[in-house]
């Protein structure tokens, strides 16, 4: 089917208008009835921002960058924010990357979405914006890092590590088994370990009520002064230990007396054992006799008073005519 030139031109105009409307309302988020809050963000560098970059609040799109102008000290970034999403004035501001090589965007991170909010025409100073780290900055720093590295030293470290692992397969296997057993113990006894750490935490927390810092500080002052006295005590104990050396020996009077007493006890051991054997049948009837010590104490107290006298009780027999 073929159209004439006028029809084809009309179709192209309609498609152009539809594409422009889509770009305006769908992509650029522009609308004749949409109310916006215009903000100006001052930056030292753009950080990769473009006039079409998005503006988000906690990751949700709330506006876009409408323009970037140069100033005497840096850049002035114009931001159009939807009034349906007011931005708190105390929000943290940063320029983020969609990915390592993606487009940058401005992100507001308020702790709480509550007044006061940014008003129309507000100017945000550059010190409110977190430092911008661009891909070029990272590449420059990485280049400086690699330049500072000594390749010979890196090679020597790699060789040393290779030599350390060479021929130590058994040791490495043992370490792996130990690590696995440790992980198994932690997994099986995690409740006990949690209780232990909780008790340690409670103990250290309660130590704060004892003014542990002051006690340790005072101990640190007293302890150095007590060290000389402690050393003197050790010295005196050493002198005392050497004083008793040679006082009692086999040739001294005390040593001779102890040896003689030992001989006499050995001599008496035989007769005493025989005497005890003979005396045992005679004392057998006394085994079942129990002595009431309390009764004798009561009898003693009732007989002798505290003044040294003796109390005597006489029982008079009854008289019968």
C-alpha positions as CSV (number, residue, x, y, z in Angstrom):
1,X,0.0,0.0,0.0
2,X,1.4,3.4,-1.0
3,X,0.7,6.8,0.4
4,X,1.1,10.1,-1.4
5,X,3.6,12.7,-0.2
6,X,1.2,14.6,2.0
7,X,-0.1,11.5,3.8
8,X,3.5,10.3,4.4
9,X,4.5,13.7,5.7
10,X,1.5,13.8,8.1
11,X,2.4,10.3,9.4
12,X,6.0,11.5,10.0
13,X,4.8,14.6,11.9
14,X,2.4,12.5,14.1
15,X,5.2,10.0,14.9
16,X,7.6,12.9,15.7
17,X,5.1,14.5,18.0
18,X,4.3,11.2,19.7
19,X,8.1,10.5,20.2
20,X,8.6,14.0,21.6
21,X,5.6,13.5,24.0
22,X,7.0,10.1,25.1
23,X,10.4,11.6,25.7
24,X,8.9,14.6,27.6
25,X,6.5,12.7,29.8
26,X,7.9,9.2,29.9
27,X,11.7,9.7,29.9
28,X,12.3,13.2,31.1
29,X,9.3,13.2,33.4
30,X,8.0,16.6,32.2
31,X,4.4,17.7,32.5
32,X,2.6,21.1,32.1
33,X,0.6,20.5,35.3
34,X,3.4,18.9,37.4
35,X,4.5,21.0,40.4
36,X,8.2,21.0,41.2
37,X,10.6,22.4,43.8
38,X,13.7,23.9,42.2
39,X,16.9,23.4,44.1
40,X,20.5,24.4,43.4
41,X,23.3,22.1,44.5
42,X,26.8,23.5,44.5
43,X,29.6,21.1,43.7
44,X,33.4,21.3,43.3
45,X,33.2,18.8,40.4
46,X,30.3,17.2,38.5
47,X,31.4,13.6,39.3
48,X,29.9,12.5,36.0
49,X,26.5,14.1,36.4
50,X,24.5,15.1,33.3
51,X,21.5,17.4,32.7
52,X,19.4,14.2,32.5
53,X,20.7,12.5,35.6
54,X,18.1,11.2,38.1
55,X,17.5,12.5,41.7
56,X,16.4,9.9,44.2
57,X,15.5,9.8,47.9
58,X,16.3,6.5,49.6
59,X,16.6,4.9,46.2
60,X,13.2,6.2,44.9
61,X,13.2,8.6,42.0
62,X,11.8,12.0,43.1
63,X,13.2,14.3,40.4
64,X,16.0,15.0,37.9
65,X,18.9,17.3,37.1
66,X,17.6,20.0,34.8
67,X,20.9,21.8,34.2
68,X,24.6,22.3,35.1
69,X,26.2,25.7,35.2
70,X,29.8,26.7,35.9
71,X,30.6,29.1,38.7
72,X,33.7,30.9,40.0
73,X,34.3,28.1,42.5
74,X,32.9,25.0,40.8
75,X,29.5,24.0,39.4
76,X,25.9,24.8,40.1
77,X,23.6,21.9,39.5
78,X,19.9,22.7,39.0
79,X,17.5,20.1,40.4
80,X,13.8,19.7,39.9
81,X,12.1,17.8,42.7
82,X,8.5,16.6,42.6
83,X,6.6,18.5,45.3
84,X,4.7,15.2,46.0
85,X,8.0,14.0,47.5
86,X,9.3,16.7,49.8
87,X,13.0,16.3,50.8
88,X,14.0,16.9,54.4
89,X,16.5,19.7,54.8
90,X,18.9,17.6,57.0
91,X,19.3,14.8,54.4
92,X,22.7,13.4,53.7
93,X,23.5,14.0,50.0
94,X,25.8,12.0,47.8
95,X,26.5,11.4,44.1
96,X,26.2,7.7,43.4
97,X,26.9,5.4,40.5
98,X,24.3,3.1,39.0
99,X,27.2,0.7,38.3
100,X,30.9,0.7,37.9
101,X,30.5,2.3,34.4
102,X,26.9,3.5,34.8
103,X,25.3,6.9,34.9
104,X,25.7,9.0,38.1
105,X,22.7,10.2,40.1
106,X,22.1,12.4,43.2
107,X,20.7,10.6,46.2
108,X,19.2,12.2,49.3
109,X,19.4,10.0,52.5
110,X,17.3,11.5,55.3
111,X,17.2,9.7,58.7
112,X,13.5,10.7,59.0
113,X,11.1,12.1,56.5
114,X,9.8,15.0,58.5
115,X,9.9,18.8,58.3
116,X,11.7,21.1,57.7
117,X,11.9,20.4,54.0
118,X,13.9,22.1,51.2
119,X,11.9,25.0,49.9
120,X,11.8,26.3,46.3
121,X,14.9,28.2,45.4
122,X,17.1,26.7,48.2
123,X,20.8,26.6,47.6
124,X,22.7,23.6,49.0
125,X,26.4,24.3,49.8
126,X,29.1,21.9,48.6
127,X,30.1,20.8,52.1
128,X,26.7,19.1,52.5
129,X,27.7,16.6,49.7
130,X,29.7,13.5,50.5
131,X,33.1,13.4,48.7
132,X,32.6,12.3,45.1
133,X,34.8,9.3,44.0
134,X,34.8,8.9,40.2
135,X,36.1,6.0,38.2
136,X,39.0,8.1,37.0
137,X,39.9,8.9,40.6
138,X,39.9,5.2,41.4
139,X,42.0,4.4,38.3
140,X,44.5,7.1,39.2
141,X,44.9,5.9,42.8
142,X,45.2,2.3,41.6
143,X,47.9,3.4,39.2
144,X,49.8,5.2,42.0
145,X,49.5,2.1,44.1
146,X,50.9,-0.2,41.5
147,X,53.7,2.2,40.8
148,X,54.7,2.2,44.5
149,X,54.8,-1.6,44.6
150,X,58.2,-3.3,44.2
151,X,57.8,-6.1,41.8
152,X,60.9,-7.9,43.0
153,X,59.6,-7.9,46.6
154,X,56.2,-9.2,45.4
155,X,58.0,-12.0,43.5
156,X,60.1,-12.9,46.5
157,X,56.9,-13.0,48.7
158,X,55.2,-15.3,46.2
159,X,58.3,-17.6,46.0
160,X,58.5,-17.8,49.8
161,X,54.8,-18.7,50.1
162,X,55.2,-21.3,47.3
163,X,58.2,-22.8,49.2
164,X,56.3,-22.8,52.5
165,X,53.4,-24.8,51.0
166,X,55.6,-27.1,49.0
167,X,56.0,-30.6,50.6
168,X,53.6,-29.7,53.5
169,X,50.5,-31.3,52.2
170,X,50.0,-33.3,55.5
171,X,50.3,-30.2,57.6
172,X,47.9,-28.3,55.4
173,X,45.4,-31.2,55.6
174,X,45.8,-31.2,59.4
175,X,45.1,-27.5,59.5
176,X,42.0,-28.0,57.3
177,X,40.8,-30.8,59.6
178,X,41.4,-28.7,62.7
179,X,39.5,-25.8,61.1
180,X,36.6,-28.1,60.2
181,X,36.5,-29.5,63.8
182,X,36.6,-26.0,65.2
183,X,33.7,-25.0,63.0
184,X,31.8,-28.1,64.0
185,X,32.3,-27.4,67.7
186,X,31.1,-23.9,67.2
187,X,28.1,-25.1,65.3
188,X,27.2,-27.8,67.9
189,X,27.9,-25.7,71.0
190,X,26.8,-22.3,69.7
191,X,24.2,-21.9,72.5
192,X,26.8,-22.6,75.2
193,X,29.2,-20.2,73.5
194,X,26.5,-17.6,73.3
195,X,25.8,-18.1,77.0
196,X,29.5,-17.8,77.8
197,X,29.9,-14.6,75.8
198,X,26.8,-13.2,77.4
199,X,28.1,-13.9,80.9
200,X,31.4,-12.3,80.0
201,X,29.6,-9.3,78.7
202,X,27.5,-9.0,81.8
203,X,30.6,-9.4,84.0
204,X,32.5,-6.7,82.1
205,X,29.5,-4.4,82.1
206,X,29.0,-4.7,85.8
207,X,32.7,-3.9,86.3
208,X,31.9,-0.4,85.2
209,X,29.9,0.2,88.4
210,X,33.1,-0.5,90.4
211,X,35.0,2.3,88.9
212,X,37.5,-0.2,87.5
213,X,39.5,2.5,85.8
214,X,40.1,4.3,89.1
215,X,40.9,1.1,90.9
216,X,43.4,0.0,88.2
217,X,45.0,3.4,88.1
218,X,45.4,3.5,91.9
219,X,46.8,-0.1,91.8
220,X,49.3,1.1,89.2
221,X,50.5,3.8,91.7
222,X,50.7,1.5,94.7
223,X,52.2,-1.6,93.1
224,X,55.6,0.0,92.1
225,X,56.1,1.2,95.7
226,X,55.5,-2.3,97.1
227,X,58.0,-4.1,94.9
228,X,61.1,-3.1,96.9
229,X,59.4,-4.3,100.2
230,X,58.4,-7.6,98.4
231,X,62.0,-8.1,97.2
232,X,63.3,-7.4,100.8
233,X,60.9,-10.0,102.1
234,X,62.2,-12.6,99.7
235,X,65.8,-11.8,100.7
236,X,65.0,-12.3,104.4
237,X,63.3,-15.6,103.7
238,X,66.4,-16.7,101.8
239,X,68.6,-15.7,104.7
240,X,66.3,-17.5,107.2
241,X,66.4,-20.7,105.1
242,X,70.2,-20.7,105.1
243,X,70.3,-20.0,108.9
244,X,68.8,-23.4,109.8
245,X,71.3,-25.3,107.7
246,X,73.6,-27.5,110.0
247,X,71.7,-26.7,113.2
248,X,70.2,-30.1,113.4
249,X,72.4,-33.0,112.2
250,X,73.3,-36.6,113.1
251,X,76.3,-35.5,115.2
252,X,74.5,-32.6,117.1
253,X,73.1,-33.2,120.6
254,X,69.5,-32.9,119.2
255,X,70.2,-35.4,116.5
256,X,71.7,-37.8,119.0
257,X,68.7,-37.4,121.3
258,X,66.2,-38.1,118.5
259,X,68.2,-41.2,117.4
260,X,68.2,-42.6,121.0
261,X,64.5,-42.0,121.4
262,X,63.9,-43.9,118.1
263,X,66.0,-46.8,119.4
264,X,64.1,-47.0,122.7
265,X,60.7,-47.0,120.9
266,X,62.0,-49.8,118.7
267,X,63.1,-51.8,121.8
268,X,59.7,-51.3,123.5
269,X,57.7,-52.2,120.4
270,X,58.0,-55.9,121.0
271,X,57.1,-56.1,124.8
272,X,54.2,-53.5,124.3
273,X,52.7,-55.6,121.5
274,X,52.8,-58.7,123.7
275,X,51.3,-56.8,126.7
276,X,48.5,-55.5,124.5
277,X,47.8,-59.0,123.2
278,X,47.5,-60.4,126.8
279,X,45.5,-57.4,128.0
280,X,42.9,-57.5,125.2
281,X,40.8,-60.4,126.7
282,X,40.7,-58.7,130.1
283,X,39.4,-55.4,128.6
284,X,36.9,-57.1,126.3
285,X,34.0,-56.8,128.9
286,X,34.5,-53.0,129.0
287,X,33.8,-52.5,125.3
288,X,30.1,-52.2,125.8
289,X,30.3,-49.8,128.8
290,X,29.4,-46.2,127.8
291,X,30.5,-43.3,129.9
292,X,28.0,-40.5,130.2
293,X,30.3,-37.5,130.3
294,X,27.3,-35.1,130.6
295,X,26.1,-36.8,133.8
296,X,29.5,-36.5,135.4
297,X,29.7,-32.8,134.5
298,X,26.3,-32.2,136.0
299,X,27.4,-34.1,139.1
300,X,30.6,-32.0,139.3
301,X,28.7,-28.7,139.0
302,X,26.2,-29.7,141.7
303,X,28.9,-30.7,144.1
304,X,31.4,-27.8,143.8
305,X,30.0,-24.2,143.6
306,X,31.7,-21.1,142.3
307,X,32.9,-19.9,145.7
308,X,35.0,-23.0,146.3
309,X,32.7,-24.7,148.7
310,X,31.5,-28.3,148.6
311,X,27.8,-29.2,148.7
312,X,27.0,-32.4,150.5
313,X,23.5,-34.0,150.6
314,X,22.6,-36.4,153.5
315,X,19.6,-38.6,153.2
316,X,18.2,-39.4,156.7
317,X,16.5,-42.7,157.0
318,X,12.9,-42.8,158.2
319,X,12.4,-43.5,161.9
320,X,10.2,-46.4,162.9
321,X,9.0,-46.9,166.4
